Amino acid sequence: MAIFKCNNCGNTIDVQAPPETCPSCKEKCEFVDVSCYIPECGGAGSPNVNPQVFQESYKADKK
């Protein structure tokens, strides 16, 4: 499984592949894989969120 983040609302979901429509904002959005498997992100095993990718992929500056 991977962690995908909606590039519109920032919602994260843990799924095999991202859906067509975001379950949170109900829009057809681009999803970014923000999974991180290195120890710096919290360890090996199940994926954790990569904070750098998470910050860069969110369109928070929309006005």
Secondary structure, 3 states (H helix, E strand, C coil): CEEEEECCCCCEEEECCCCCCCCCCCCCCCEEECEECCHHHCCCCCCEECHHHHHHHCCCCCC
